[in-house]
């Protein structure tokens, strides 16, 4: 009997150095990207925290002077307090409005697709454009909001010129800008809740609020946790809004931490000090997110 030869040839396996180096060659683009754009900047920044540098002149070693200066910098701590104030206002607003809109869009209503697109539209619009638009709306003399108040016999409100409410105004604008993203996330979470849970609750005579409290909230717990984390990280990175609308004023009431770090770096050219602030601020964000993960993930 003759053996039939297969017309298909088995591929030649790499031999020697090819077999050894092939995996490294395949992952080399990622390794190069990580070294150039992640590892080197982080290490250089860490070294820079111990130096004084204004970009033009050579770096001067200063030891722990930048860290000592940071802990004695009242303006930096004020910026952190302002940022935390923004978070305290922004995160609850984001959760309440996003969940309420998602619950509304999850019902059987007409033009559901249009409303979903309309709520998401501000997310994809440039943050600078949105900020400039709201700056005009918040204008003290000619802003639309104050013109409406005057037309009904009320006094003008210093939305951006009153230190007591300027940060609240920015938080309202930021909530409007980002709420569409979290509406989509909540919609995904709501649509994963099994319908037979609500049917069983209806048979038992549960009200809409009881269904929402006893079924909806526990079932979308992971989504709520994710929205809180994303809102926190986004809130800590507050920059465009105060930079364009108030410049950090009035009386530094809207000076965010990122805006202060930016000013130290690109207005005063204190590169070493700004990097020191950035490292500390990153650790602060990490600590806050870790606390939220520990307590909110199981308690919501």
C-alpha positions in Angstrom: 0.0 0.0 0.0 1.2 3.4 -0.9 0.9 6.3 1.6 -0.9 9.3 0.2 1.2 12.5 0.6 -0.6 15.4 2.0 -0.7 18.5 -0.3 -0.7 20.7 2.8 2.7 21.6 4.3 3.0 22.1 8.0 4.5 25.6 8.7 8.1 25.6 9.7 8.6 26.3 13.3 11.0 29.1 14.2 14.3 27.8 15.3 17.2 29.1 17.4 17.2 32.8 18.1 14.0 33.4 16.1 12.1 31.1 18.5 13.5 33.0 21.5 13.2 36.5 20.2 9.9 36.4 18.4 7.7 37.0 21.6 9.9 40.0 22.5 9.7 41.4 18.9 5.9 41.1 19.1 5.6 43.1 22.3 8.4 45.5 21.5 6.1 48.3 20.3 4.3 48.4 23.7 7.6 48.1 25.6 9.0 51.1 23.7 5.8 53.1 24.2 5.8 52.3 27.9 9.5 53.3 28.3 9.3 56.5 26.3 5.9 57.8 27.4 5.4 56.3 30.9 8.5 55.1 32.6 10.9 57.9 31.5 8.5 60.8 32.3 7.6 59.4 35.7 11.3 58.8 36.6 12.3 62.2 35.3 9.5 63.9 37.2 10.5 62.1 40.4 14.1 63.3 40.0 12.8 66.8 39.2 11.0 67.0 42.6 14.4 67.3 44.2 15.5 70.1 41.9 14.8 73.7 41.0 14.3 74.2 37.3 12.8 77.0 35.1 13.3 75.2 31.8 15.9 77.7 30.6 18.7 77.4 33.1 20.2 74.1 34.3 18.6 72.3 37.2 19.8 72.9 40.7 19.6 70.3 43.4 17.5 71.5 46.3 16.9 68.3 48.3 13.6 68.3 50.1 13.0 72.0 49.7 10.1 71.5 47.3 8.3 69.2 49.7 8.9 71.6 52.6 7.6 74.4 50.5 4.5 72.4 49.6 3.5 71.7 53.2 3.8 75.4 54.0 2.0 76.6 50.9 -1.3 77.9 52.1 -2.5 78.6 48.5 -2.0 75.0 47.5 -4.1 73.8 50.5 -6.7 76.3 49.6 -6.8 74.9 46.1 -7.3 71.4 47.5 -10.1 72.6 49.7 -11.7 74.3 46.7 -11.4 71.0 44.7 -13.0 69.0 47.6 -15.8 71.6 47.8 -16.4 71.1 44.1 -16.6 67.3 44.5 -19.0 67.6 47.4 -21.4 69.5 45.1 -20.7 67.9 41.8 -20.8 64.2 42.7 -24.3 64.2 44.3 -25.6 66.3 41.5 -24.1 63.9 38.9 -25.5 60.9 40.6 -29.0 62.2 41.1 -29.6 63.8 37.7 -27.9 61.0 35.8 -29.9 58.3 37.6 -33.2 60.2 37.3 -32.7 60.8 33.5 -31.6 57.2 33.0 -34.7 56.0 34.8 -36.8 58.3 32.6 -35.2 57.1 29.4 -35.6 53.5 30.5 -39.4 53.8 30.3 -41.5 53.3 27.2 -41.6 56.9 25.8 -41.7 58.4 22.3 -38.5 59.7 20.7 -36.3 57.8 23.2 -33.4 57.7 20.7 -33.5 61.5 20.2 -33.5 62.2 24.0 -30.5 59.8 24.5 -28.6 61.5 21.8 -29.5 65.0 23.1 -28.3 64.2 26.6 -25.1 62.7 25.3 -24.3 65.6 22.9 -22.6 67.9 25.5 -20.1 65.1 26.3 -18.7 65.1 22.8 -18.6 68.9 22.4 -15.3 70.6 23.2 -15.0 71.5 26.8 -13.7 74.9 25.9 -16.7 75.6 23.8 -19.1 74.5 26.5 -17.3 76.5 29.1 -17.4 79.7 27.0 -21.1 79.2 26.4 -21.8 78.9 30.1 -19.6 81.9 30.8 -22.0 83.9 28.7 -25.0 82.4 30.4 -23.6 83.3 33.8 -22.7 86.9 32.8 -23.6 89.4 35.6 -25.0 92.2 33.4 -26.0 90.5 30.1 -26.1 86.8 31.0 -29.3 85.0 30.1 -29.9 83.7 33.7 -29.7 87.1 35.2 -31.9 88.6 32.5 -34.5 86.1 33.4 -34.2 86.9 37.1 -34.5 90.6 36.4 -37.5 90.1 34.1 -39.5 88.5 37.0 -38.5 91.1 39.5 -35.5 89.5 41.2 -32.0 90.7 41.8 -29.1 89.7 39.7 -26.9 86.9 41.0 -23.1 87.0 40.9 -22.8 83.5 39.5 -19.0 83.9 38.8 -18.2 87.1 40.7 -19.5 86.1 44.1 -16.9 84.0 46.0 -19.6 82.2 47.9 -21.4 80.7 44.9 -18.8 80.8 42.1 -17.7 77.2 42.7 -21.3 76.1 42.9 -21.9 77.6 39.5 -18.9 75.8 38.0 -20.2 72.5 39.6 -23.6 73.0 37.9 -22.0 73.6 34.5 -19.7 70.6 34.9 -22.6 68.4 35.8 -24.5 69.5 32.7 -21.5 68.8 30.6 -20.8 65.3 31.9 -24.2 64.0 32.9 -24.8 62.4 29.4 -22.0 59.9 29.9 -23.3 58.7 33.2 -26.9 58.5 31.9 -25.6 56.0 29.3 -23.8 54.0 32.0 -26.9 54.0 34.2 -29.1 52.9 31.3 -26.8 49.9 30.7 -27.1 49.0 34.4 -30.9 49.4 34.4 -31.4 47.3 31.4 -29.5 44.4 33.1 -32.1 44.2 35.9 -34.3 41.1 35.2 -37.9 42.2 34.4 -39.5 39.4 36.4 -38.2 41.0 39.6 -40.4 44.0 38.9 -43.3 41.8 37.9 -43.1 39.9 41.2 -43.0 43.1 43.1 -46.0 44.4 41.3 -48.0 41.3 42.2 -47.1 41.9 45.8 -48.4 45.5 45.5 -45.1 47.3 45.8 -45.0 51.0 44.8 -42.7 52.5 42.2 -40.5 53.9 45.0 -40.3 50.5 46.7 -39.3 48.8 43.5 -36.7 51.5 42.9 -35.3 51.2 46.5 -35.5 47.5 47.0 -34.7 46.2 43.5 -33.2 48.9 41.2 -30.6 50.4 43.6 -29.1 47.0 44.8 -29.0 45.6 41.3 -27.1 48.6 39.8 -24.7 48.9 42.8 -21.7 48.2 40.5 -22.8 50.9 38.1 -23.3 53.4 41.0 -19.8 52.6 42.3 -18.3 53.1 38.8 -20.0 56.4 38.4 -18.8 57.7 41.8 -15.2 56.7 40.9 -15.3 58.3 37.5 -16.9 61.4 38.8 -14.3 61.7 41.6 -11.4 61.3 39.2 -13.0 63.8 36.7 -13.7 66.2 39.5 -10.1 66.2 40.8 -8.9 67.0 37.3 -11.0 70.2 37.2 -9.1 72.7 35.1 -10.8 74.0 31.9 -13.8 75.4 33.7 -12.1 77.7 36.3 -9.3 78.5 33.9 -11.6 80.0 31.3 -14.6 81.2 33.4 -12.9 82.8 36.4 -9.1 82.3 36.2 -9.3 80.9 39.7 -11.1 83.9 41.2 -12.8 85.7 42.7 -10.5 85.8 45.6 -9.1 82.4 44.6 -12.5 80.8 45.5 -12.4 78.7 42.3 -8.7 78.0 42.2 -8.6 74.2 41.6 -5.5 72.1 42.4 -4.8 71.3 38.8 -5.1 75.0 37.9 -2.7 75.9 40.7 -0.2 73.3 39.5 -0.5 74.6 36.0 0.2 78.2 37.1 3.3 77.1 39.0 4.6 75.3 35.9 3.7 77.6 33.0 3.2 81.0 34.6 6.0 81.1 37.2 8.2 78.4 35.6 8.6 76.5 38.9 8.8 73.2 37.2 10.4 71.3 40.1 7.8 72.6 42.6 4.9 72.0 40.2 5.9 68.4 39.7 6.1 67.9 43.5 2.6 69.2 43.8 1.5 66.9 41.0 3.0 63.8 42.7 1.3 64.7 46.0 -2.0 65.4 44.3 -1.8 62.0 42.5 -1.3 60.2 45.8 -4.3 62.2 47.2 -6.5 61.0 44.4 -5.3 57.4 44.8 -6.1 57.6 48.6 -9.6 59.0 48.0 -10.5 56.4 45.4 -9.2 53.6 47.7 -11.4 54.9 50.5 -14.4 55.0 48.2 -13.6 51.5 47.0 -13.5 50.2 50.5 -16.7 51.7 51.8 -18.9 52.5 48.9 -18.5 49.2 47.0 -20.2 47.3 49.7 -22.4 49.9 51.3 -24.3 51.5 48.4 
